[in-house]
Amino acid sequence: MADVVALSGTATDYAVKKDTWGNVRRYLRRNPSLLVGMFLLFCLLAFWLVGSAVYDTSRAAALSVPDTVHPPSAEYPLGTDRIGRDIMAVMIQGTMLTLRIGLIAGILGVSVGTIVAFLGGYYRGWFDTLLKGIVDVGLTIPGMLILIIIAVNIKDQGLTVDQMGLVVAIYSWLWPARTIRSQVLTMRERTWVEVARLSGVSGPEIIFKEILPNLMPYMLASLVGSVSSAILASIGLETLGLGPMAAPTLGMTIYWVIFYSAMLRGYYWWWMPPIAIIVVLFVGLFMVSMGLDELANPRLRRGV
């Protein structure tokens, strides 16, 4: 009898897993934006992984004595720049370094924004009033201006990639705090939250067990948007020469392109690869954000 029960349980588990994967496949088929975005980001990840494994990425470092510019060849598939760096090696390293800056700033921004949004939106009171005032004032100030002032003041100390992510994160929590707070304000008035509150469930339990799971898709979409904004801000700062000068990020590559007038000199192999990767990166993040927004917003969901 125990064997029959065990077999029955195994069959049930298999059926549940099969049905779950079937639902995932059907959802991806009717949500092509998410599928295309994930594919583009996977291609960039594969480019970094395979490139790091089969290509000499040490050639992404600048030479102590500047070399002449080499056009694409068998030795240098994407050529070299005026400071002797192999553009292929720069793209392999720069893709992940740029994404790393965005992830650091995006994760920190959404994490801080989520904490203050839940505390203010659920408990209200003076903290919510203070939070709302700070966010409203902060969003009226041009974010790039604040980041430029911060980057200029610490540039002489020698920025690293991680520090660049922290600089961008200083301003990246404001928008998630506002949008997530608005969602918390809506959900705290729902019937099921009122029932839980009248049943004696504590505030932290309601937040972690009731509200947070329902907001997870929306928070993932906010995270992708924050990563995109952080990458855009970091590229803007680096293009102005306010980034990690020694790091081969995509933004710093564009800075050196401008510094040495690569476009005017006809060095197409120097400026085309970083622009192409930036376009693929932003299109991928935008498509993923659209797909997650459809998952979080029932009004946008398509029928089967």
C-alpha positions as CSV (number, residue, x, y, z in Angstrom):
1,M,0.0,0.0,0.0
2,A,2.9,2.4,0.8
3,D,4.4,1.7,-2.6
4,V,1.2,2.6,-4.3
5,V,1.0,5.8,-2.3
6,A,4.6,6.6,-3.2
7,L,4.0,5.9,-6.9
8,S,0.9,8.0,-6.8
9,G,2.8,10.9,-5.2
10,T,5.5,10.7,-7.7
11,A,3.1,10.7,-10.6
12,T,1.3,13.7,-9.1
13,D,4.5,15.6,-8.7
14,Y,5.5,14.8,-12.3
15,A,2.1,16.0,-13.5
16,V,2.3,19.2,-11.5
17,K,5.8,19.9,-12.8
18,K,4.7,19.1,-16.3
19,D,1.7,21.4,-16.0
20,T,3.9,24.2,-14.6
21,W,6.4,24.1,-17.4
22,G,3.5,23.9,-19.9
23,N,2.1,27.1,-18.4
24,V,5.5,28.8,-18.6
25,R,5.9,27.9,-22.2
26,R,2.3,29.1,-23.1
27,Y,3.0,32.3,-21.2
28,L,6.2,33.0,-23.1
29,R,4.5,32.3,-26.4
30,R,1.9,35.0,-25.7
31,N,4.5,37.4,-24.2
32,P,7.1,37.7,-26.9
33,S,8.6,40.9,-25.4
34,L,9.9,39.0,-22.4
35,L,11.2,36.2,-24.6
36,V,13.0,38.5,-27.0
37,G,14.5,40.6,-24.2
38,M,15.8,37.5,-22.4
39,F,17.3,36.2,-25.6
40,L,19.2,39.5,-26.3
41,L,20.5,39.6,-22.7
42,F,21.5,35.9,-22.9
43,C,23.4,36.7,-26.1
44,L,25.4,39.4,-24.3
45,L,26.0,37.1,-21.4
46,A,27.2,34.3,-23.8
47,F,29.5,36.9,-25.6
48,W,31.1,37.7,-22.3
49,L,31.4,34.1,-21.1
50,V,32.7,32.6,-24.4
51,G,34.9,35.6,-25.0
52,S,36.5,35.4,-21.6
53,A,37.2,31.7,-22.1
54,V,38.7,31.8,-25.6
55,Y,40.1,35.3,-26.0
56,D,43.0,37.1,-24.4
57,T,41.1,39.8,-22.4
58,S,44.4,41.1,-20.9
59,R,44.8,43.1,-24.1
60,A,42.0,45.4,-22.9
61,A,44.6,47.2,-20.8
62,A,46.2,50.4,-22.3
63,L,49.8,50.1,-23.3
64,S,52.4,52.1,-21.3
65,V,53.6,53.5,-24.7
66,P,50.7,54.4,-27.0
67,D,50.7,52.2,-30.1
68,T,49.5,53.1,-33.6
69,V,45.9,52.3,-34.5
70,H,45.4,48.9,-36.1
71,P,42.3,48.3,-38.3
72,P,40.5,45.0,-38.0
73,S,42.7,42.0,-38.9
74,A,43.2,38.4,-38.1
75,E,45.3,39.3,-35.1
76,Y,42.8,42.1,-34.0
77,P,39.3,41.1,-35.1
78,L,37.9,44.6,-34.1
79,G,41.2,46.5,-34.4
80,T,42.9,48.6,-31.7
81,D,42.6,52.1,-30.4
82,R,45.1,54.9,-30.0
83,I,46.2,53.7,-26.6
84,G,46.9,50.2,-27.8
85,R,43.9,48.4,-26.5
86,D,42.4,45.5,-28.4
87,I,38.8,46.6,-29.1
88,M,37.5,43.0,-28.9
89,A,39.0,42.5,-25.5
90,V,37.6,45.9,-24.4
91,M,34.1,44.9,-25.6
92,I,34.2,41.5,-23.8
93,Q,35.2,43.1,-20.5
94,G,33.3,46.3,-21.0
95,T,29.9,44.6,-21.5
96,M,30.0,42.9,-18.1
97,L,31.6,45.9,-16.3
98,T,28.8,48.2,-17.6
99,L,26.1,45.8,-16.7
100,R,27.8,45.4,-13.3
101,I,27.5,49.1,-12.6
102,G,23.8,49.0,-13.5
103,L,23.2,46.0,-11.3
104,I,24.9,47.5,-8.3
105,A,23.0,50.8,-8.6
106,G,19.7,49.2,-9.6
107,I,19.7,46.6,-6.8
108,L,20.7,49.2,-4.2
109,G,18.2,51.7,-5.5
110,V,15.2,49.3,-5.5
111,S,16.2,47.8,-2.2
112,V,16.4,51.2,-0.4
113,G,13.3,52.4,-2.2
114,T,11.3,49.3,-1.3
115,I,12.2,49.5,2.4
116,V,11.2,53.2,2.8
117,A,8.2,52.7,0.5
118,F,6.8,49.8,2.7
119,L,7.6,51.6,5.9
120,G,6.0,54.9,4.8
121,G,3.1,53.4,2.7
122,Y,1.9,50.9,5.2
123,Y,2.5,52.6,8.5
124,R,1.9,56.2,7.2
125,G,2.3,58.9,9.9
126,W,5.2,61.4,10.1
127,F,7.7,59.1,8.4
128,D,5.5,58.8,5.3
129,T,5.1,62.6,5.2
130,L,8.8,63.1,5.5
131,L,9.5,60.5,2.8
132,K,7.0,62.0,0.4
133,G,8.6,65.4,0.8
134,I,12.1,64.1,0.3
135,V,11.1,62.1,-2.8
136,D,9.1,65.0,-4.3
137,V,11.9,67.5,-3.9
138,G,14.5,65.0,-5.0
139,L,12.7,64.2,-8.3
140,T,12.4,67.9,-9.2
141,I,16.2,68.2,-9.2
142,P,17.9,67.0,-12.4
143,G,19.5,63.7,-11.4
144,M,22.4,64.0,-13.8
145,L,23.4,67.4,-12.2
146,I,23.6,65.8,-8.8
147,L,25.6,62.9,-10.1
148,I,28.0,65.2,-11.9
149,I,28.7,67.2,-8.8
150,I,29.3,64.0,-6.8
151,A,31.5,62.4,-9.4
152,V,33.6,65.6,-9.9
153,N,34.3,65.8,-6.1
154,I,35.5,62.2,-5.9
155,K,37.1,61.8,-9.3
156,D,40.5,62.8,-8.1
157,Q,40.5,59.8,-5.7
158,G,40.3,57.4,-8.6
159,L,36.9,55.8,-9.2
160,T,36.5,52.1,-9.5
161,V,33.7,50.3,-11.2
162,D,32.0,49.4,-7.9
163,Q,32.3,53.0,-6.7
164,M,30.8,54.2,-9.9
165,G,27.8,51.9,-9.1
166,L,27.5,53.4,-5.7
167,V,27.6,57.0,-7.1
168,V,24.8,56.2,-9.4
169,A,22.8,54.4,-6.6
170,I,22.8,57.6,-4.5
171,Y,20.0,59.0,-6.7
172,S,18.4,55.8,-8.1
173,W,16.2,55.0,-5.1
174,L,13.8,58.0,-5.4
175,W,11.6,56.8,-8.3
176,P,11.2,53.2,-7.0
177,A,10.3,54.6,-3.6
178,R,7.5,56.7,-5.1
179,T,6.1,54.0,-7.4
180,I,6.3,51.2,-4.9
181,R,4.8,53.4,-2.2
182,S,1.8,54.0,-4.4
183,Q,1.2,50.3,-4.8
184,V,1.6,49.7,-1.1
185,L,-1.0,52.4,-0.4
186,T,-3.4,50.7,-2.7
187,M,-2.9,47.2,-1.3
188,R,-3.1,48.2,2.3
189,E,-6.8,49.1,1.7
190,R,-7.7,45.8,0.1
191,T,-10.2,43.6,1.8
192,W,-7.9,40.7,2.5
193,V,-5.4,43.0,4.2
194,E,-8.1,44.5,6.4
195,V,-9.3,40.9,7.3
196,A,-5.7,40.0,8.2
197,R,-5.3,43.2,10.3
198,L,-8.6,42.5,12.2
199,S,-7.5,38.9,12.8
200,G,-4.6,40.2,14.8
201,V,-1.9,39.6,12.3
202,S,1.1,42.0,12.9
203,G,2.2,44.6,10.4
204,P,5.5,42.9,9.5
205,E,3.6,39.6,8.9
206,I,1.1,41.4,6.6
207,I,4.0,43.1,4.7
208,F,6.1,40.0,4.2
209,K,3.3,37.4,3.8
210,E,0.5,39.3,2.1
211,I,1.7,42.4,0.3
212,L,5.3,41.7,-0.7
213,P,4.5,38.4,-2.6
214,N,1.8,40.2,-4.6
215,L,4.1,43.1,-5.5
216,M,7.0,40.9,-6.5
217,P,6.4,41.0,-10.3
218,Y,6.0,44.8,-10.1
219,M,9.2,45.1,-8.1
220,L,11.1,43.0,-10.7
221,A,9.9,45.3,-13.5
222,S,11.0,48.3,-11.3
223,L,14.4,46.6,-10.9
224,V,14.9,46.2,-14.7
225,G,13.9,49.8,-15.2
226,S,16.3,51.0,-12.5
227,V,19.2,49.0,-14.0
228,S,18.5,50.6,-17.4
229,S,18.4,54.1,-15.9
230,A,21.6,53.4,-13.9
231,I,23.4,52.2,-17.0
232,L,22.3,55.2,-18.9
233,A,23.4,57.5,-16.1
234,S,26.8,55.8,-15.8
235,I,27.4,56.0,-19.6
236,G,26.5,59.7,-19.5
237,L,29.0,60.4,-16.7
238,E,31.7,58.3,-18.3
239,T,31.3,60.0,-21.6
240,L,32.0,63.3,-19.8
241,G,35.2,61.8,-18.4
242,L,33.8,61.3,-14.8
243,G,34.0,57.5,-14.7
244,P,36.7,54.9,-13.8
245,M,39.4,56.1,-16.3
246,A,41.3,52.8,-16.2
247,A,38.3,50.5,-16.6
248,P,37.3,49.4,-20.2
249,T,33.6,50.1,-19.7
250,L,31.4,51.0,-22.7
251,G,31.0,54.5,-21.5
252,M,34.8,55.1,-21.1
253,T,35.3,53.6,-24.5
254,I,33.0,56.2,-26.0
255,Y,34.9,58.9,-23.9
256,W,38.2,57.9,-25.6
257,V,36.5,57.8,-29.0
258,I,35.5,61.5,-28.4
259,F,38.8,62.4,-26.9
260,Y,40.8,61.1,-29.9
261,S,38.2,62.2,-32.5
262,A,37.9,58.6,-33.8
263,M,34.8,59.4,-35.8
264,L,36.4,62.3,-37.7
265,R,39.5,60.2,-38.3
266,G,37.5,57.3,-39.8
267,Y,38.2,54.7,-37.1
268,Y,34.8,53.1,-37.5
269,W,36.0,49.9,-35.7
270,W,36.6,51.9,-32.6
271,W,33.1,53.5,-32.1
272,M,30.7,51.1,-33.8
273,P,31.2,48.0,-31.4
274,P,30.3,49.9,-28.2
275,I,27.3,51.6,-29.7
276,A,26.1,48.3,-31.1
277,I,26.4,46.6,-27.7
278,I,24.7,49.5,-25.9
279,V,21.8,49.3,-28.4
280,V,21.4,45.6,-27.9
281,L,21.7,46.0,-24.1
282,F,19.0,48.7,-23.9
283,V,16.7,47.0,-26.3
284,G,17.0,43.7,-24.3
285,L,16.3,45.5,-21.0
286,F,13.4,47.4,-22.5
287,M,11.8,44.3,-23.8
288,V,12.2,42.5,-20.5
289,S,10.7,45.5,-18.7
290,M,7.7,45.4,-21.1
291,G,7.2,41.7,-20.5
292,L,7.5,42.0,-16.7
293,D,5.1,45.0,-16.8
294,E,2.6,42.8,-18.6
295,L,3.0,40.2,-15.9
296,A,2.6,42.7,-13.1
297,N,-0.4,44.5,-14.6
298,P,-3.4,42.3,-15.2
299,R,-4.9,44.9,-17.6
300,L,-2.0,44.4,-20.0
301,R,-2.1,40.6,-20.1
302,R,-3.1,39.1,-23.3
303,G,-5.4,36.1,-23.7
304,V,-4.2,32.7,-24.4
